[in-house]
Amino acid sequence: MKISEVFRNTFIGHLFIFLDINIIGVDILPDALGWFIIGGAFVEAEKVTNPQMAKRLAIMIGVLSLPFTLLSVQQMIQTSIYVELLHTTMLVVSVVFYYFFFSVCLDIAKLYKQESNVRQMKYIFLPMQIINLLSLAILIHLPLVYRVVGVAFTLVGLIVFIMFIVFLWQMKNRTSGPIFDEEI
Amino acid sequence: MSKKFKVILAIVIVALIASRWYWEAQQLEQPIIVESRVDLDKRRIDVSYIVNSQDQTTLQMVEIGNESFYPNNSFATFMWDDTSAYSNVQEYTYYAIRHEEILLDERQHAYLLENKHLLDKGIVIFNHYSPITITPTILNETLLRTDYFKDSLKVDGHTNFRFLLNTTTELTIENIEVIHPTATYQVFYMDEVAKYPFIMEEGATLEIHFEQSYAFSTYGFLDVIVRGTRNGQKFEERFSPNFHGIAPEKAIRAYVKEALQ
């Protein structure tokens, strides 16, 4: 059983999502591919839990983010309201995804007695995603506030993301051994 | 999904939809011309207009009679994150105000002087919208028919304020105070204060420039108190400059609302 691959692939998928390396205007680490990698990561988790919802949502976000593969989100949003709607939908679905993702993580973590780590990360990462989404609704009407809060958001977001990435890597290492119950 | 998460998600989605709906409701279908002026003495045409914030629309030309007039600085009209770089753009939450100036060459100037009857109608052509018909104010002819203290506040860029005080009677102005209402008590005197008492002749326009900080131009509105003597009688007039060119956010939104009704 290679449960640790769930976290390894999720880790790799998130690198695709958060890193934007553009060469001749094309992102060589497309977000869509990142989401598909994350979707595929749950195959291993099926042995110990039911990750279907998280898997479907990851693939759904991957499909939704396909239009953003060639153009940056900023460029696309300026072209049409439908693109903006698509981007917002993607963000909403990703919040739901992370809810189910942490459920899957918790199920796996129980086998390795790692629940507290997952819960801790969940209560940092998920609210951050929700606040980030809510800020889209509020800060658009308060540009002056956004200039100040936006910088703080970016900084906090970056810190939380690094914590999340570290968390995924740690979980990969912690789940690479035999299941706790089996060991007993 | 837990009930708590569902509730939070529902609130966020409703907020996103409401926010987007409100934003859309504020958007203009086409620019609103705030002011268009033809100044034959200074050989220029000025056009100020409101567009949606971050809209990259620019004024392409103004047509008066058979003549087309092109802006001198139309390339420098948009930069969403640092509008202070250009004096002819001011971005607010929902709207942006642009100023375009067209300097008349010898031939154009001669054409307008010869065809003053055409000056009451012009057409402004934008790159993204339908042409808009304007009735330019002909500056050197309007002075005599303006009311006493027909006031005008212009903000050029973020730091320059310009007042136009027109009068139909002879006045002696002792001083002019500019009050920023959001400050506890702050009075701004113009550089020209040394010139007062100032005799303002019938039909004259007093144009005053002064500079203030970025915050001053962005927040709040201005009150102006003019003190002086008229027909031997002391007077003190207080007014809030009307929106003739540009004003802070609140005034712009009020103007837009009025214009759309």
Contacts between the chains, C-beta under 8 A, distances in Angstrom:
chain1	res1	chain2	res2	distance
A	88	B	16	6.1
A	88	B	20	7.8
A	92	B	9	7.6
A	92	B	12	7.4
A	92	B	13	6.3
A	92	B	16	7.4
A	95	B	9	6.8
A	95	B	12	7.6
A	96	B	1	7.7
A	96	B	9	6.9
A	99	B	1	6.5
A	99	B	5	5.7
A	130	B	8	6.1
A	130	B	9	7.9
A	130	B	12	6.1
A	133	B	12	5.4
A	133	B	16	7.2
A	134	B	12	5.3
A	134	B	15	6.1
A	134	B	16	8.0
A	136	B	16	6.3
A	136	B	19	7.4
A	137	B	12	7.5
A	137	B	15	4.1
A	137	B	16	4.8
A	137	B	18	7.2
A	137	B	19	3.7
A	137	B	20	7.8
A	138	B	15	7.4
A	138	B	19	7.0
A	140	B	19	6.2
A	140	B	23	6.2
A	141	B	19	6.9
A	141	B	22	7.3
A	141	B	23	7.3
A	141	B	93	6.3
A	142	B	93	7.5
A	143	B	93	5.5
A	144	B	218	7.9
